[in-house]
Amino acid sequence: MSQPTASPTRVRAPAPPAPAPQALDLRALAGRHGLTESGARPPLPTYLRELHSRRHFVTAFATARLTSQYSKAKLGQLWQIMTPLLNATVYYFIFGVLLNTKHGVPDYVPFLVTGVFIWTFTAGTVTAGTRAISGNIGLVRALHFPRASLPLAFALQQLQQLLFSLGALTVILAVFGQYPNPAWLLAVPALALQTVFGTGLAMIFARLTAATPDIAQLMPFLLRTWMYASGVMWSLDTVFKNQNVPELVRLALECNPAAVYIDLMRFALIDSFTAGQLPPHVWLVATGWAVLVGAGGFLFFWQAEEKYGRG
């Protein structure tokens, strides 16, 4: 008896996949509801407006830091004056007396003290800039605000400290025969240009140190070398006259921004420091450094706005 043949098994073809729902354009959806990307860098005009709206925060933050800086010291805010004075005293005995750099420099004490006070302002602004972001990382991560507010506040704190110290500088100059006169008004534009320059430099190092914290460890050595090349303790004009200095080195020292701003302040405040001791086109050089480093430093800092506090 023959066996019935089995009918072939039919394999059912898989059902076609259901059409995927149309993907949402999340960026467009967020834009329709007024949402923006967290931590995104705003356009420069918007950033400037936001920074201007935080001007009261910048001022209050700088003043609070200045007030609390020496709050634990018994002499308190007097250290703002005593620190540059003690430095000037040490430099006087080491460089003025032992190394005899005061030879050929009239009014050496006003010359030295003015240089130390102005250099302290520059060095303090740069050093503060290295801590602006890295030293306030909790604030940066917790709140939304233009990050440039921090180096601006630190630079303003250093300016406030310098203005507080200028009273002592005025007394010292008067003791050594340098009395206020109309030429002292030249100190105002000189300090304004130096402030713009120092603020730009603080922003540059704020960004660099936020990315590479080791730079902060190098700053004392870099600043010490810069100080020695800036004529704080000796007259660069005297060095040029007494030594056979290569022309390229002479040009570099004359255009050194720290030396330029120190020389302008000495020219304004010290009668014996004449225009003949200033480098050529000194006001043009001072303005150029302020514009180049001030504006360039701000743009350099702004370009990394969205990176601060990340990682």
C-alpha positions in Angstrom: 0.0 0.0 0.0 1.6 3.2 -1.1 2.4 5.9 1.5 0.7 9.3 1.0 3.2 11.9 -0.1 3.6 14.9 2.3 2.7 18.2 0.9 5.6 20.7 0.9 5.8 23.1 3.8 5.2 26.7 2.9 7.6 29.2 4.3 5.8 32.4 5.1 7.7 35.5 4.1 8.5 38.0 6.9 6.2 40.9 7.0 7.6 44.1 5.7 8.9 46.4 8.5 6.5 49.1 9.7 7.5 52.5 8.5 9.7 54.3 11.1 8.2 57.4 12.6 9.6 60.6 11.2 12.7 61.6 13.2 12.2 64.7 15.2 14.6 67.7 14.5 15.5 68.2 18.1 17.4 71.4 17.4 14.4 73.0 15.6 12.1 71.8 18.4 14.3 73.3 21.1 14.5 76.5 19.1 10.7 76.8 18.8 10.4 76.6 22.6 13.2 79.1 23.3 15.8 76.5 24.5 19.5 77.0 23.8 22.5 74.7 24.0 23.9 74.5 27.5 27.3 76.1 27.7 27.4 77.2 24.1 29.5 80.2 23.2 27.3 83.2 22.3 28.1 85.5 19.5 30.5 88.3 20.4 28.0 91.2 20.4 25.7 89.1 22.7 28.6 88.2 24.9 29.6 91.8 25.3 26.0 92.7 26.3 25.9 89.9 28.8 29.2 91.0 30.2 28.1 94.6 30.5 25.0 93.4 32.4 27.2 91.7 34.9 29.3 94.8 35.6 28.0 95.1 39.2 28.9 91.5 39.9 32.4 92.2 38.6 32.8 95.2 40.8 31.4 93.6 43.9 33.4 90.4 43.4 36.7 92.4 43.0 35.9 94.5 46.1 35.0 91.5 48.2 38.3 89.8 47.2 40.3 92.9 48.0 38.6 93.2 51.4 39.1 89.6 52.4 42.6 89.3 51.0 44.3 90.3 54.3 41.4 89.7 56.6 43.3 87.2 58.8 46.4 89.3 59.1 46.6 91.6 62.2 47.8 94.5 60.0 45.0 93.9 57.6 44.9 96.1 54.5 48.2 97.8 55.4 49.9 94.8 53.7 48.7 96.3 50.4 51.2 99.1 51.0 53.8 97.2 53.0 54.4 94.4 50.5 55.7 96.6 47.7 57.6 98.8 50.2 59.4 95.8 51.7 60.2 94.6 48.2 61.6 98.0 47.3 63.7 98.0 50.5 65.2 94.6 49.7 65.9 95.6 46.1 67.5 98.9 47.3 70.1 97.1 49.5 70.8 94.3 47.0 70.8 96.2 43.8 71.2 99.8 44.7 73.9 99.4 47.5 75.6 96.0 46.9 75.5 96.0 43.1 75.6 99.8 42.9 72.9 100.1 40.2 72.0 103.5 41.7 75.2 104.9 40.2 74.3 107.5 37.6 70.6 107.3 38.4 69.3 110.6 40.0 66.6 110.3 42.5 67.2 106.6 42.8 64.8 105.9 45.6 61.7 107.5 43.8 63.0 105.8 40.7 63.1 102.4 42.4 59.9 102.7 44.4 57.9 103.8 41.4 59.2 100.9 39.4 58.4 98.4 42.1 54.8 99.7 42.6 54.0 99.6 38.9 55.7 96.3 38.4 53.8 94.8 41.3 50.6 95.8 39.6 51.5 94.1 36.3 52.8 90.9 38.0 49.8 90.8 40.3 47.3 91.1 37.4 49.0 88.3 35.5 49.3 86.0 38.5 45.6 86.6 39.4 44.6 85.8 35.8 46.2 82.3 36.1 43.8 81.6 39.0 40.7 83.2 37.5 39.1 80.1 36.1 41.1 77.2 37.7 40.7 78.7 41.2 37.0 79.2 40.8 36.0 76.0 39.1 33.1 75.4 41.4 31.6 78.8 40.6 32.1 78.2 36.9 30.4 74.8 36.9 27.5 75.9 39.2 26.3 79.1 37.5 25.8 80.5 34.0 27.5 83.8 33.4 30.1 85.2 31.0 33.4 83.6 32.1 35.3 86.8 31.2 33.7 88.3 34.4 36.3 86.4 36.5 39.6 87.6 34.9 38.0 91.1 34.7 37.2 91.0 38.4 40.7 89.9 39.3 42.3 92.6 37.2 40.0 95.2 38.8 41.0 93.9 42.2 44.7 94.6 41.3 43.8 98.0 40.1 42.0 98.8 43.3 45.0 97.6 45.3 47.3 99.8 43.2 45.1 102.9 43.7 45.1 102.2 47.4 48.9 102.0 47.4 49.4 105.2 45.3 48.8 107.3 48.4 51.9 105.8 50.1 53.8 106.3 46.8 52.9 110.0 46.8 54.2 110.4 50.4 57.5 108.7 49.5 58.0 110.8 46.5 57.3 114.0 48.5 59.8 112.9 51.2 62.5 112.7 48.5 61.5 116.0 46.9 59.1 115.0 44.2 56.0 117.1 44.7 52.7 116.9 42.7 52.7 119.0 39.6 50.7 119.1 36.3 52.9 116.4 34.8 51.5 113.9 37.3 48.3 114.0 35.2 50.2 111.9 32.6 50.0 109.0 35.0 46.3 108.7 34.3 46.5 107.6 30.6 49.6 105.6 31.4 47.8 103.6 34.1 44.7 103.3 31.8 46.8 101.7 29.0 48.7 99.5 31.5 45.3 98.3 32.9 44.0 97.3 29.5 47.3 95.6 28.7 47.3 93.7 32.0 43.7 92.7 31.7 44.2 91.2 28.3 47.3 89.3 29.5 45.3 88.0 32.5 42.6 86.7 30.1 45.3 84.9 28.0 46.7 83.1 31.0 43.3 82.4 32.4 42.5 80.3 29.3 45.9 78.7 29.1 46.0 77.8 32.8 42.4 76.4 32.7 43.6 74.0 30.0 47.1 73.4 31.4 47.3 74.0 35.2 51.1 73.4 35.2 51.5 76.9 33.7 50.7 78.4 37.1 53.8 76.7 38.5 56.0 78.3 35.9 54.7 81.8 36.4 57.0 82.9 39.3 60.0 82.1 37.1 58.6 83.8 34.0 57.7 86.9 36.0 61.0 87.1 37.7 62.8 87.0 34.4 60.5 89.6 32.9 61.1 91.8 36.0 64.9 91.8 35.5 64.4 92.7 31.8 62.1 95.6 32.6 64.4 98.0 34.4 62.7 97.9 37.8 65.9 98.1 39.8 68.2 99.8 37.2 68.0 102.3 34.4 67.9 100.7 31.0 69.0 104.0 29.5 72.1 103.9 31.6 72.8 100.3 30.6 72.5 101.2 26.9 75.0 104.0 27.4 77.6 102.0 29.4 77.4 98.7 27.6 77.7 97.6 24.0 74.2 96.2 23.6 73.3 94.6 20.3 70.7 96.6 18.4 68.1 93.8 18.4 68.4 93.4 22.2 68.1 97.1 22.7 65.0 97.2 20.6 63.4 94.3 22.5 64.2 96.0 25.8 62.9 99.3 24.7 59.6 97.8 23.4 59.2 95.6 26.5 55.6 96.5 27.6 56.4 96.3 31.3 59.4 98.6 30.9 57.3 101.0 28.7 54.6 101.5 31.3 57.1 101.8 34.1 59.1 104.5 32.2 55.9 106.4 31.5 55.0 106.5 35.2 58.5 107.6 36.1 58.4 110.3 33.4 55.1 111.5 34.9 56.1 111.4 38.6 59.9 112.1 38.7 61.3 115.5 37.6 64.7 114.1 36.8 63.4 111.4 34.6 63.2 113.3 31.3 61.8 112.6 27.9 65.3 111.8 26.6 65.2 108.6 28.7 62.0 107.4 27.1 62.2 105.0 24.1 61.1 106.5 20.7 57.4 106.8 20.1 56.7 105.6 23.6 53.0 106.6 23.7 52.4 104.9 20.4 54.2 101.7 21.6 52.2 101.8 24.9 48.9 102.2 23.0 49.8 99.5 20.6 50.5 97.0 23.3 47.3 97.9 25.1 45.1 97.4 22.0 46.9 94.3 20.8 47.0 92.4 24.1 43.8 93.9 25.5 41.5 93.1 22.5 43.5 90.0 21.4 43.4 88.6 24.9 39.7 89.1 25.2 39.0 87.4 21.9 41.3 84.6 22.8 39.5 84.0 26.0 36.0 84.3 24.4 36.8 81.6 21.8 37.1 79.0 24.5 34.0 80.1 26.5 32.2 76.8 26.1 35.2 74.8 27.4 35.6 76.4 30.8 34.6 74.0 33.6 34.3 71.0 31.2 36.2 67.8 31.8 
